[in-house]
Amino acid sequence: MSNNRSHNLRQNAAPRQARASARPIQRVLMRSTFRIHLFSAAFFFLAPQMSPARADAFDDTEIIARSGPVAIGGMLQGSPVWEAYRQRFVTQAGRIVDTGNGAFSHSEGQGYGLLLAVAAADRSAFDKILTWTTLNLHVRNDNLAAWRWTGSSSGNRDPNNASDGDILIAWALAEAADLWSDPGYFYAALAITADIESKLVKPNRDFGPLLMPGAEGFGPKERPDGPVVNLSYWVFPAFYRLAQVDRGVDWNALMQTGLNLIGDAQFGRAKLPPDWLSLAKPTIAPAQGFEDRYGYDALRIPLYLFWADAATPKRLRDFDSAWPKGAALVTPSGAASVLSEPGYQAVAALLRCGTKGSRYPESFYRFVENQHYYPATLHMLSLMAATMHPGSCLDRRAMSDIVSPNWKPRIGSLARLKPDYEILEAEPVEAAPASPAPKKRKAAHTENRDMPDDADLFSYLRMTAGVFAVLAGFYYLLRRQGESPADDPAADRAAGWQPAPGQYDVVPRTLPTNPFSGAASLAALIDELEMAAAASVRLSRTIGLVFFEFPAVSAIETAQGADAADAVIASLAQDFRRAVRATDNVIILGRRQILVTICLLAGRKDLETVASRLTAAARRRALIEEDAPSLPVGLAMYPLDGYSGAELIDAAKRHYAELRPAQPEPQHVKQPETIGEATMQARVRKRSRRRPARKASAPQPAA
């Protein structure tokens, strides 16, 4: 497909000078037209030397070990579910039809359509959807999209935007840039995120940075109960990818605000957040003028939490308890209207997996196109989210009919598409006083208008050298563009930038805050484990548990008393604390057991390494037998071995029981027993047939 596409976003895309300017892309392109044409010409000749290599695919362990979002491009390539969705909801012009709302279209639907087209690696459909979106929704004076298109001659568009639609469109553009290595998509996403930062992300003293639902109409100056927010507009999984596009937005802080609001917005008997919230006061309240219920918008919250690895059971418990019969709309009184369409029930299946580890039902894998646009889209997204988190809930054989066999999880990267230069605007300079212009020397000519032999020879040399210098400069710039630009973490920190989710060049050694209180309560520990898991996952890491049991302590207790046994186990726990990091946790369970929690793990090998170090400390205190296996400990890792703290603890204990060496059966002292006459006679006959005892032989060496 030609690089000169018909849509404005990509024609108008170019780097901008600085975050503060955030000007429309058109101005940048107009001022750099000549340079871009020269750059394109040089690229035509030099491109064969610079084709970027495709990113390698990583297995699940390596995905955990690296920092960054998993690319979704190509996940549904050739999948029948995308073909069914496209035939049902995507017109030939690229419009996504909301069949449940008057066949209108909106920025949210266009964003979902773009995202699904990238997942299907369907570039033709992607460009059609993007072209329609640009021509019909990008009609504002910024790079945000009008939120609704009705198709009528009057009032065809609502000029206000919807931030969830803008985030979805930018996310899809970033995924497309990665999949097809096209910088035009990247710069289009960059332009949108610049306006998201300047017009939609607003600071708030009580709650942190807020994502406004639209650029107008929701602030404190426009509503008496403002600011008003919609928690379903926090598209959490998109934040990881958009952090690669634009570091000017503090995506990490924005994500944390959303998670905090979800935890605090508990209303009615069901303790669920309504669709619209008022944050005018430090105490959250339902917004005025909106229906006070957990409605169609908020249905997406569990989906986004699960996809973004923020779905700890503690966060999802209230959602699950309010849906005993599946997805439903819930009123403040607790009355639930169950939604029977398969797409809504697919979200409920994700919820049950996240809270209870329940396997997805067979209906989860059967996409039904004969449902409205919204549940059908939620079903498609739920299938993608489940693929991103293949655990015990997933039937891989059933999912193999949906996901492309060629798709492998890999870390997405946009570094190769970012320029290592900036187009700067010339600052106005005051004119200098006029001075007499020097007379130009004209070279003499012969009668035939040829240059004479004594003419200025250096003019030829200067011209030739200039041509070579220009070509060499373009070649250097193009080679540099093919390389990944090196980031300067020190400069970023000096500028006040904080890494966003998935964007830590080096993952910190400790969590920002310690989730462990040091309490000996098992109930408190379970909640703290879930908080530690959520904090580690936000840094693209996980947590693991190491469980020890020391039978030797019982012998110490018998010989020296309970105080001596307690002192030994407490001393060993202190050794363990010195061997782990500050935000890890060591707790004594009973008198013979120790449970260690390790945060910010890259994978199971890291957990095994820590367990080996702790085992060595226990051996030094002679609390582990020399003939015990190399790792006589129980290991468990979130979420592979459990989604809740209780499940992780149980999994670690089970693993220990499997590795524990078989203990000899205790020799019990036989108690006197009353035996019958037949039994006594049998014993007498047996003794009478017993052979004389042989001479004891020397023990034989073991084979």
C-alpha positions, 0 to 999 in steps of 0.5 A: 500500500502506498505511503501517501494515504488519504487520511489526515492523521498520517499526512499531518504526522511529524515530530513536535518540538517540545511538550509545552508547545503541543501544536497541531501536526499540520504546522510542523509538517508545513515548516519541514516539507522541504526536509521531509522530501529530501529525507524521503528521496534519500530513503528511496536509495538507502532503504535496502540497507536499513530494513529493521529486523523483526522482533524475536518472539519470547516465551511466557517466562521471558515475557515476565522477565522483560519490562514492556507491553505485549504486542497484540498485532497478529493475534487474531490473524486468519481467525474466524471470529474476526471475519464474523465480526467484520462482516457484521459490524464494519461497513465497506467504508470503515464505519463501525455500526452500533446496532444497539443504538440507532446504527450510530457510530462513535469514537469508542467503536472506531477505536475498538474496530481499529484495535481488533483490525490490528489484532487480526493483522488486517491492514486493509480494514485498519486503513478503511476504519482509520480513514472514515474516523479521520474524515468524519470524527476528526473535525475538531481544532485539535487531534481529538475525535468527536464522540458521536456520528448520527448520519443525519443532515442536521446535528450529524456530530457531537463536537465534544470528544470522549476520552476513552475513544481517544485512548483506544484510537491512540492505542490502536495506532501504536500497535499498528506502528509496531506491527507494520513498522510504520512511523506515520501511525506512531506520529498520529498516536503521538499527536493524540496523546499530546492533546490527551495530556493537555486537555483531558488529564487534570491535576486534583489535590484530593485524588491525583491526576484525573482523566476527564471524560471530555475536553468540555462539560465535566470540570468544576467550572462547568458543573456544580458537582464537577469534576465528574469522571467515568471510571470505565474510561480508564482503559488500563491495558492501553496505558502500558503501550501509550507510555512508549508513545509519550512520556510526557503523560504520567501514565503510572500516576493516572493508572493509580488514581483510577485504581484508587477510585475503583476501590473507594467508589463503593455504593449501595448494597452491592458496593459497586461504582456507578457509571458517573462519579462526582469528585467535587468533594473529598468524599466521592458521590454519584454524579447528578443528572445520571442514572445511579447504577452500575450500568453498561459503561462500568461493565468494562471495568473488570475486563480492563482490570483483568487485562492490565494485570490489576485484577487482584481478588480483593478488587474484584470480590465486590464485582463477583458477589454482585453477579451471582448469575453472571453479568448484570446491571445493578441498582443501588438497592442491589437489584440485578438485571442479568444480561444474557448475551454471550459477550456480557457473560464472557466478561463474567467468566473473566471475573470468575477466573480472576477471583476463584480461578474458575475455568472458562465455560465452553460458551466462552470460546464460541463467538456469536455474531448474532448479538449487538455491537457492544456485547460482541465487542466485549466478547472479542476483547475478553478472548484477547485478554484471556489469551494474554493471561493463559493460566489454569482457567484457559483451555488452550486447545479450544483457544487454538481455534481462535488465536493464530498459530503463528502468534507468539507473545513478544514485547512491543517496542516503538523505539525504532520508529522514534527520530533522534532529532527534533525539528526546531522552529527558528526564533525571531531575530532582530534585524541588524543595521544595514551595511553595504553589501560586498560586490560580488566577483564575477568570473570572466568568460570566453567568447563562447561563454566557457569558463577560462582556465584562470577562473576560480577553481575552488567554486567547482570544489566547493560545489562537489564537496557540498553535494557529498556532504549532504549525501553523507549527512542523510546517510548518517541520519538514516543509519541513526534512525534505524538504531534504537535511541538511547534514553538518558534516565538521569535527564528524565529524572532531572526533568521530573519525569516518572516512569510509566507502567512497563517503562522502567529501563531498570526495574527498582529493587524494592516496591515504592511502598512496603505493603507488609505491616509485619503483623503475625495475623494470617488474615492480614498477610493474605490481604498484604500478599494481594497488595504486593502482587498488584504493586509488582504487576504494575512494574511488570513483575510478580511475587513468589512465596517460599515455604519452609518447615523445620521438623528439627525444631521439635527435637530442640523443643523436646530437649531444651524447651519451648523458649529455646525452640522459639529463639532458634526459629526467630534467629533463622527468620532474622537471617532470612530478612537479611538475605532478602530486600526491604519490601520482601516479607518473612513471617513465622507460622507456628513454631516450625514454619516460615513463609517468605514473600519475594516481590518484583520477581522476573520469573520462577528461576529468580524465585528458585535462586532466592530459595537456594540462598535461604536454604543455605542459611538454614543449613548453616544452622543445622535445621535442614538434613544433609540428605534432604533434596536440593530445594526442600521448600515449597514454592508458589508464584502469582498468578500461575499458582493462585490469584489470591493470597490464600491460594498462594499460601496453600500452593506453597504448602502443597509444593513443600509436601510433594518435595518433602522426603518420606519420613520413617514410620514411628516405632510405636510401643506395642500395647498389651492386647487380648487375643483369641485362642485361634490366634495364640495357636497360630503364633505357637505353630509359627514359632515352632517352624522358625529356623535357627538364627544365622550368624550376622553378616557384614553389611553390604555396600549400597549399589 
